[in-house]
Amino acid sequence: MTQGPLLELRSVSVTFATRERTVHAARDCSLQLRSGEVLALVGESGSGKSTLARVVAGIVPPTRGSVYFRSHDLQSARRSVVRDLRRRIQIVFQDPDASLNPSHRIGTILAEPLIVRGARAAIRERVGELLSLVHLDTSLLDRRPRELSGGQKQRVAIARALAMEPEVLIADEPLTSLDVSTAASIAELFRDLRDRLGIAMLFISHDLAAVRKLATRVAVMFNGELIETGSVAILDAPAHPYTRLLVAAAPAAQGRGLNLSLVEKIDALPAMAHTAGACYYRSRCTLRAEVCSQEPALEPVAAAADHQARCHMRSQDQPGEF
């Protein structure tokens, strides 16, 4: 691993303005990703995970804050430098049907990024190597996406991203559109790529079972904020009430069904509108107290400097409560 972070988000915020309201998709988010590391970004739909993924990929510009890659600020570096650096960050989207050109054959889809890189020599050989990396046969080269299964199309999308030889691979909910068995095989593929290539990954998912097997570290998002971060072990001892809820709602990870009484506690809470300067999770939290009228900072949990939670009531001592 490098001494410093390979990729770093510093106080990144993303705001979308509509006619009706202003949407704060990400609020003051800071993250680091080191070479060879897998950072999982987890949270419910609408929490801001995909927005941060698109900021890292250069698809969505940050409203505030900066993204650094190899110590270069991607917002202020020279265009030629940014273009070169951006090629080293590739993204795999949730739905391969939306990201693969349906009129192109698989061979053409995989050859295009090689041509962009200027790697015209031995393209067919390299395309064969890419298919091998994702455990597909070269017999698929002359087929079009519609002739492939969902799992095969996602493997092609992964192979296309790898064609640029990235240092960072972003996987934005890559398992969500797949059936259970196919999703398990794609998760296994990501583990294989992690081990074989040593590539750094930003893995966005709500599948905690896959996250436990793949990730090095975890960052939990709620309502655009990072509310808990640390090693993947925090899923076994979460400090934030919201993270405890996510873990409780993951039967595969717990080996049991969802404890509905935990969810019922939240449903029974008196309605509470958000007020400026207060904790954003307060309206859904059964541990809320007067201090929660002040927004908490992301701070260490007990003596564990690598485990942080954005909660005044942060604790690992009440894993069944929230």
N, C-alpha and C positions, 0 to 999 in steps of 0.2 A: 504494500500500500504506500501511496505517496505521503509525504509529511503533512501537507495541507489538503483541504478538500478538493476533489476533482470538480465538483459542481456545488455552487452555493447560492441560495436565495436569501437576500437580505431585506427584511421588512417589506415584502411584496404584498401589495394590495391591488385588487382588480374591482373596478366599479363599472356597472353597465347602467346607462340612463335610458329610461323609456318615457313615454308620454305620461304614464300613470305614476311611476315611482322610480326610485334609484335602487338598484340591486347591488349589494356589497357581496360579490362572489368570493372574495378572499380578503382577509383583514390582517395586515401586518404579519405575514408568514415568513419565518426564517427557518431554513433547512440546510443541511450539508450532506453531500454524498461523496464517499471516498472510492477510490479505484477498487474494483472487485467486490464492492458492497452491494447488497440488495436491501433497499429501503422500501417498505410497504406503506402505502398511504391508504388508510381505511376510514370508513364512515358511511352513513346512509346516503341515499341519492339526494343530490342537491346540497351536499355539505361543502362542496368546493374542490373536491379531489381532481376532477377532470379539468377544471379551470387552471389549477396549478400545473397539471401535466402539459396543458397547451401553452402556458407561459414558458415552461422549460423548453418545449419544442419550438418556440418562436412563432406559434400560430396566433396567440393572444398577447398583446403587449401589456406589461404591468402599468397600472395607473400611477402607482408610486412604488419605490423600491428598485432593487437591482438584481440581475441574474449574472453570476460570475461563472465562467468555465475556464479552467486552467488559469485562474487569476485575471482573466480578461473580462471586463464589464461588457456584456453583449449589447447593451444599449448605447454605449459611447465609443466602442472600439471602431477602428477603420472598417469600412464596408468589406474590403477584401479579406480582412482578418476574421470578421464575423461570418462571412460566407464559408470560409474554410472550417471554422469551429462548429458551425451549425451542422455541417455534414457528419460530424462525429457524434451528434445527438439524433437518434432516430426513434420514431414512435410506431407502435402497433396499436391500431384502434380496436374498439369493441366489435364492430361489425365488418367483417371482411367483404361482404357484398357491397358495402358503401365505399370501400377503399380500393378495390381491385377493378380495373377497367374491364367490363364484361365483353367487349369486342376484341380484346387482345388475347393471344394465346399465352400460356404460362411461361413459355420460353422468352417471349417478348417482354412480359411483365418483369421478369428477373434480369433481363439483359439491359433494360433502360437505365437503372442506376449505375450499372457498370460503365455504360457509355458516358454518362454524366461525369463519372470519376475519371474518365480518360483511359479506362482499363479495357481497351478494345481487343487486345491480344488474348487469344485463347478464351473468348467469352463463353463458348459452349462448355468448355471444360470447367470454368469457374461456376457456371450455372448448375452444372451437375454436382459440384462440391456443395453448393448452397442447398440443393435439394437433399443431399445426403445429411447435411447438418440438421435438417428438420425431419429426417426419417421419411422422405418421399422418394419415389422411384422416377428415373428420367423418362419413363413411359408417359408421364403426365405433361411433358413439355409442349406437345402439340394440342393439348386440350384447352378449352376455355373455362373460366371460373364456374359457369353454370353446370359444367359436367363433373364438378368435384363435390364432395361432401362438405359439410360445414367445418369439420375438423381439418380436412385437407386444405380448404381455402385459408383458414387461419394459419396453418403452417406455411403456406405460400407467402402470406403477408409478413410473417416473421422472417422468412428467408429473404424477402425483398429488403427489409430493414437491415439485415445483416450484410447485404451486398455492399453497403457503404462502409463496412468495417468500423462500426461505431464504437466509441468508448463508453457511451451511455445509451442504454436501451430503455425506452419508456413503454410500459405495457399498460394501456388504459382500459381496464375492465376486460381483459382478453378472454375471460372464461364465461362471461355473462350470457352470451347468445348461444351457448353450446349446451347439449344435453349432459347429464351428470357424468356418464362414462367418458365422453369425449373431452369434457372439461378436465377430468382427472388426467387424461393422457397429455393434454396440452400443458397442464401444470407440471407434469413430469418432464416434459420437453424443456420448459424454462429452467428446471433444476439441473437438467443435463447441460444446457448451454452455460449456466452459471459455473458449473464444475469444469467443463471442457475449455471454455473461452476466458473465464475469469472476468467477464464483462460486468460493469456496474449496471444496476437496474433500478428504476423507479417503478415499482409494481403497484398499480392502483387496483384495489379489489375490496369486496365486502365478504369474500370467502375466507374466513379466518382459518379454516383447516389448511387451505393452500398456503396462506401467509405463514403459518407456523412452520411449515416444511421448507419454505423457500427463503424467507426473509432473514436478514441479519438484524435489522432494526425496524421499528414500527413508529409511525406518526399517525395519530388519530385526529380527524377533523370533525368539527360540528359548526354549522352555520357560518362557514367561511374562516373559522379560526382553528389553529392547531391547539388542541386542548390536552394532549398527552403525548409524550415522546419517550423513547428508550429502546433498549434491546427487545427482541421478540419475547423475552421472558416476562415483560410487563403484562402480557395477555394472561399469565398465570397469577399475577398479583396486581391487577389494575388499581390505580389510586383515584381516578376520576369517576364519578357516578355514571357518566355517559359510557365510558369504556366498559364498566361493569355490565351495563345494559347490553352492549354489543356482544360481549362474551356470553352472557346469559341467553342471548337469542341465537346462538350458534350450536345447535344440537350435535353436529358432527364433531365439533371440538370438545364438547362436554360429555359425549357418550350418553346423552339423555335428551328428553324432550324439553321444550322451552318451559321454564317455570313461570306460568301465567300470573301468579300472584305478584311477581316482581313488576310486571307491566301494569297490573291493576292498581298498584300503588301510585304510579304516575298518572293513570287515567283519573284517579280519585282526587287529585290535587285541585284546590280551588284555582279558578282562572286568574292569571296574572300577566298583564301586558308588560312588554319590555320597556324599561325606562332608561334614558341615556345615562351612561356611566355605570350601569349594573352588569352583573354576570349574564351572558347571553343564555346560559343553560338554566338560570334560576327558575323559570316558569315550569320546568319539567323535573325539578330536583326535589326529592323528599328530604334531603338534608339541609335545605336552604335555611339561612339564618339572617339576622340583621346585617351582618358583615357582607352578605352577598349583594347588597345594594351598591357595593363598590366593585368595579370590574377587577378580577384577579389577574395577576401576571403569571406567565409560564415559569414556574420555579421548581427547584429540586424537591424530590420526595424524600424525606428523612435525610440520611447521609449519602444517598445514591445520586451522585452528581450527574450521571448519565440517564437518570430517570426524572422527568419533569412533568408536572401537571398544572393546568390552569384552573385551580380550584382552592378556595379558602379552606375547604373542609377536606383537602386531599389527605388520603390515608390508605395504607394497605391492610389496615387492621379490621376492616368491616367488609370483606369481599361479598357477602350476601346482601348488603344494604346499599340503597341508593335513593 
